[in-house]
């Protein structure tokens, strides 16, 4: 992030904030810093304390007289008396340790109705300013919201800025709030050097700095007045452009680059219950829904994505779907508009919300490799056929492609039988036309196999020689009737090398087959197809897990950057959607076909806070 020299001291505190936002925040900080002035340490009380031996002095109490002087008193008393009369005795002088104040700054933010809107921008700036003020004084910052009695310490990043924004309240400060905070401040182990009130008028004589913030009549600036015992100072604080101000007030601090002329406006940010970071997002092959596993409950959170085009932000639907307590999800997939899963109950596997399937005794690990507690979901697909019933396809941890068949004429109480279809399978993808494809290794070659809805297979298509690494992706091409495009990893050192294939027929070798080297510091996470040009693009992730790019072998098309590392990522081979879950529990769903963000959601609400649209 490039800032003017005068604003570079704010760089570390603005880390994680997009450069275009940080520049405007830093401009506000510079003006507020001049208004606030330097930190002044509170005068300490009490005498200084000794801290070891400091020096030798000619004067002092005789209990600190040097031992050698006492030897003179024993051996040469007259010389001892002469030195005493002439002031020549030597005394030990202790080192004095200066008493410092606590260098503690306490700040209370008024989140009441008079501070809604633009004044909240000054709240953000003041939190950053006071964090730097405490850091430069080698002190400590503790802050809280006047309407909510809880301490926060320092400034750790954008998450703390978001807390200030989300604390807005329609309740004005009451005397009970002041009384509660007065008791909390008195309970601190040290007396604060500065007590700040940001917004509102001070109702407590203990406030040393009161910053009142009001919106200027023209609406283009804030009127900021600082009240101290030494007097009152004020300034007019210009507001950033409306688009920047809106992003700041909605907590969109990270960088989200949406390339291309077709990029639409970012959707509004949803607030949803907390989700687990251990399991990846599940994307419907229709591209209309995304599911995340809940953290505080046994179940999933399902988002219905808004249309990719619209005049303004469209509020999406969010619903919870809970499976029984004690069940552990092994695989999840959408069956139409409903989310289904295979859950492990211990002795049994339960086919949760998968129509036509009930529960079966858990197969041994040699038949179904799905160790409990694995932080991943196994690929799952459901294929329906009017004549052959339903089939569930599962790719287990040992790379075995398995299936359960529910015959349309079989009795409902009869458990479906488990079948192994293929081994050494690298990838599986299903599409809405009832076709399923899987990519496997056989005789040191990559082989693409098509599975029809009737459970018949077409002739295998050999895609070239296989390397030692075992990783592959598939993606639906622009022609829905053709075979899917494939990407197969053949080397990992010194950088990833992928074999890309665009099958043109259903017999023999693939028509197009070429190598693509991934630049150093990146690794591939999926494959998508450009809707207009038909080019194959690898979805790459940066080594710090904070950026994503679409790469065609020549140029990066960076479409996502975040201050928080990416925890889990899913790329849908059918729709081209990329679902990103960051460590801050932010969900971003990006459509690679239209180069637009379909959904942004902060999944951080505690279980008792409920869902918010």
C-alpha positions, 0 to 999 in steps of 0.5 A: 500500500503506497501512502504519502510520507506524512501518513506512513506511520499509519501503515501497520495499523491499516494493514488488511484494509484495501489501499483505496480505503486506507488512503482516505482513512489515513487522510482523516487520521492525519487531521485528527492526530493534529487535533488530539495532540501528543500523549501526556503522561499523568504525574505519578504519586509517591516517593521514588523507589530504590533499585540497587546500588548507584554511586558513592557520596560524601554525605548520607546516613551512617547505616550506609557508611562503607565498611572500610570507613568502619575499619578506620574507627577500630584501628585509627580512631583519631583518623576516623574522627578527622575524616568525619569532621572534614566531611570525607567519609564515603557512603553508599548511594542507592539507585532511585527508580523513577515512578511512571504512570500506567500509560493506560488509555481507556476509550468509550465509544457512544454507539447510540442513535446520534452517532449513526451514519457518517460519525461512525467514520470518525469512530473508526479513525479514532480507534486506529489513532488511539491504538497508535497513541498507546503503542508509541507511549509503550502503553496499553489501549482498552476500549468498549462500547458505552451501551455494552459493558465489555472490554476490548484490548488494542487493535488487532485488525479489520475485525476490531473495526467491524466490531465498532460498526456492528455495535450500533444501537438505538438506545441512548446512553443512560446513567446506568451505563455510566455507573457500570463503566465507572465501576469497571474502570475503578476495577482496573489494576492501574489508574488510566492516564487518559479516559476518552469518550468518542461521540456524545457529551461526557456525563462523568467528571472522570472523562479527560478527553471528550470528542463530540462528533456531529454531521455538518449541515452541508453533509460533506464534512463532520464537525469534531470538537475536543473538550479537555480541562485545558480548553476546547478545540475543533475542526471540520473533517471532510468525508470521503466519497460516498462509495468509499464511505459506504464500503467503510460503514458496511465493513467491506475493508478488504480488496475485492477486484472484479475484472472485466467490463461485465463486472457488476456492483458488489452485493450487500453483505449478509450476516449469518450464524457461525460456520465451521472452517474445517469443511469446504463449501458445497455448491449446487451444480445448478449454480443457485445454492451454496451450503456451509457446515454450521459450527454451533449446531449439527447441520448446514447453512444453505444460501440461495444465491441472488440472480447474477443480474439486477438493478440493485442488491437483492437479499438472498434467502438463508435457511438452516437444515439440521441433522440429528445430534451425534451424526458426522457428515461424510459427504454432501450434495444438492438433490435439486433444491434440497441439500442431502448428505451421508452422515456417520452415526457410528454403527450406521451410515444415514442417507440424510435427505437423499430421497429413496435411501434410508440407512445401512450398516457402516461398511468396513474400512476396506470397502468404504474408506471414510475415516471419522473426523477427517477434515474434508467432505468426500465427493458425492453425486446423485443420478436419477433415472426413470427406468433404472431408479436412483444411484448414489456415487461416492469417491472415498478417501482411498480413491475408490469410486463406489455406488449405491443403487436404489431400484425403482421396483425394489421394496422400500425396506431393502437396503441398497447394495454397495458396489465398487466401480473403479479404483485410482480415481482422481476426480468425479463430476456430475451434471444436470443432464444425468451424466457423470464423469470420472477421471482415473489412472490406468497403465500410467495413463489418464483415462476419462470415463462417462457414466450414463444415467442407466449405469452403462459406461461409454468407451473410455477416452485416454488423455495422455501419460500420467505422472506421479502426482495424483490430482485432477479437475474437470469443467463443463465446456461451453457445448453442454453435449460434449465431454468435460475439459480436464486438467491433470497434475503431472509434476510439482517441482520446481513448480506445478505442471498441468496437462490440459485436455479438451476432448472432441470425440468419444473414441481414442485420444483427446483432440487437444492436449497441452502442458501449462506451467503454473508460476512459482508461488501459486498452486491450482485449485480448480478448472473453469471454462471462459464462456465467451472464448471457450479458453480453459483457465486454472483457478490459482491460489497464492502461497499465502492463501490470500489471493486467487487468480484465473490463469490461461498460461500467459496472464493472471486475472486476479479476481480476489484478494483478502486480508484474511487467509482462505480457509476452504475453497470449492470450485464447481465443475458444472457452474464455474462458481468459486466459493471462498471461506476465509479464516474470518468466516467470510463467504464469497461466491464468485461467478467465473462466467460473468466475472461477478460476485454473487454473494458475500456473507459474514458468518460470525453471529453467535447461535443466540443472535439468530439469522439476519437477512 
